[in-house]
């Protein structure tokens, strides 16, 4: 791949990572400041299973995951978490409202298009990681360099196998 394309791919992953991380951190901080009780009440109205655990989990994940995305740490894992969180959000809270986030008159409808966009960003980070400018890249293991001794040869090796019974020469 050319250096030009590689640069822009890494730049795009960095900008998307910073954007999604900022959104997650902002949403998590708002949920925390509003109080977990209001989030539990909101989730309970949709008959979400275990609304208290879901509220604590979503708030904690958005704060920690947002920080991790901004730093570029554990990016594929956070991306998978974002994808799962958004699928659950659509399934439990907004599927029945349809895809439109806004009504035709501009009022809020609460559809699932925003959740789909965030979930797709999570899928992007799950598949591609955080890019070159990330802590994931700093702590990544180096691939071992193959030497000539490690290279397989085309010629088959001759294996000498011991015989089960010694062969006697004729007497």
C-alpha positions in Angstrom: 0.0 0.0 0.0 1.3 3.4 -0.8 2.5 5.7 2.0 -0.1 8.3 0.9 -3.0 5.9 1.4 -1.5 4.5 4.6 -1.1 8.0 6.1 -4.7 8.9 5.3 -6.1 5.6 6.7 -4.2 6.2 9.9 -5.3 9.8 10.1 -9.0 8.8 9.5 -8.8 6.1 12.2 -7.3 8.7 14.6 -10.0 11.3 13.9 -12.8 8.7 14.1 -11.3 7.3 17.3 -11.1 10.7 19.0 -14.6 11.6 17.9 -16.3 8.4 19.1 -14.2 8.5 22.3 -15.3 12.0 23.0 -18.9 11.2 22.3 -18.8 8.2 24.7 -17.0 10.1 27.4 -19.5 13.0 27.1 -22.5 10.6 27.3 -21.1 8.7 30.2 -20.4 11.9 32.1 -23.9 13.2 31.5 -25.4 9.9 32.7 -23.2 10.0 35.8 -24.0 13.6 36.6 -27.7 13.0 36.1 -27.6 10.1 38.5 -27.8 6.4 37.8 -31.3 6.4 39.2 -32.6 8.4 36.2 -31.0 6.0 33.8 -32.4 3.0 35.7 -35.9 4.6 35.4 -35.4 5.3 31.7 -34.4 1.7 31.0 -37.1 0.2 33.3 -39.8 1.8 31.2 -38.7 -0.3 28.2 -38.7 -3.5 30.4 -35.0 -3.8 29.9 -33.8 -6.8 31.9 -31.7 -5.9 35.0 -32.0 -2.1 34.4 -29.8 -1.2 37.4 -26.9 -3.4 36.1 -27.5 -2.1 32.6 -27.4 1.5 33.8 -24.2 1.0 35.8 -22.6 -1.0 33.0 -23.4 1.4 30.2 -22.2 4.4 32.2 -19.0 2.8 33.3 -18.3 1.5 29.8 -18.9 4.8 28.2 -16.6 6.6 30.5 -13.8 4.0 30.5 -14.3 3.1 26.9 -14.2 6.7 25.9 -10.9 7.2 27.6 -9.5 4.1 26.1 -10.5 5.1 22.6 -9.0 8.6 23.0 -5.8 7.0 24.1 -6.0 4.2 21.5 -5.8 1.5 24.1 -7.6 -1.8 23.7 -9.3 -0.4 20.7 -10.6 -3.6 19.1 -12.1 -4.7 22.5 -13.8 -1.3 23.0 -15.0 -1.4 19.4 -16.7 -4.7 20.0 -18.2 -3.3 23.2 -19.6 -0.3 21.4 -21.1 -2.6 18.7 -22.8 -4.8 21.3 -24.0 -1.8 23.4 -25.6 -0.2 20.3 -27.3 -3.5 19.2 -28.7 -3.8 22.7 -29.8 -0.2 22.7 -31.7 -0.7 19.4 -33.2 -4.0 20.6 -34.4 -2.8 23.9 -35.2 0.9 23.6 -35.6 2.3 20.1 -36.5 -0.4 17.5 -40.2 0.4 17.6 -39.7 4.1 16.8 -38.2 3.3 13.4 -35.0 4.5 11.9 -35.7 8.2 11.9 -34.0 10.2 14.7 -36.2 13.3 14.0 -39.8 13.8 12.9 -40.5 15.7 9.6 -41.2 18.8 11.6 -37.8 18.6 13.3 -38.9 17.3 16.7 -37.1 14.4 18.4 -38.5 11.0 17.5 -35.8 8.8 19.1 -35.2 6.4 16.2 -32.2 4.1 15.9 -30.2 5.7 13.1 -27.7 7.3 15.6 -27.2 3.9 17.4 -26.6 2.3 14.0 -23.9 4.9 13.2 -22.2 4.4 16.5 -22.4 0.6 16.2 -20.8 0.8 12.7 -18.0 2.9 14.1 -17.5 0.2 16.8 -17.4 -2.4 14.1 -14.7 -0.4 12.2 -12.5 -0.3 15.3 -13.1 -3.9 16.1 -11.9 -4.9 12.6 -9.1 -2.3 11.9 -8.0 -1.4 15.4 -6.8 2.1 16.4 -4.4 2.9 13.7 -0.7 3.8 13.8 -1.2 6.7 16.3 -2.4 4.6 19.3 -1.2 3.0 22.5 -2.2 -0.4 20.9 0.5 0.1 18.3 3.2 1.0 21.0 2.6 -2.1 23.0 2.0 -4.5 20.1 4.3 -7.5 19.9 6.8 -7.5 17.1 6.5 -10.3 14.6 9.6 -12.5 14.7 11.9 -12.1 11.7 12.3 -15.4 9.8 16.0 -16.5 9.2 17.4 -18.8 6.7 17.4 -21.6 9.2 13.7 -21.2 9.8 12.9 -21.4 6.0 11.4 -24.7 4.9 13.4 -26.4 2.1 11.9 -28.0 -1.0 13.9 -31.2 -0.5 12.3 -33.7 1.8 14.3 -34.7 4.8 15.6 -38.3 5.0 14.4 -39.9 8.2 16.2 -42.9 9.5 13.8 -45.1 11.5 15.0 -47.9 13.7 13.8 -51.3 12.8 11.7 -53.2 15.2 13.7 -56.4 14.7 17.3 -56.5 13.8 17.9 -58.0 10.4 20.4 -60.9 10.3 22.5 -61.5 7.4 22.4 -65.0 6.1 24.7 -67.4 8.0 
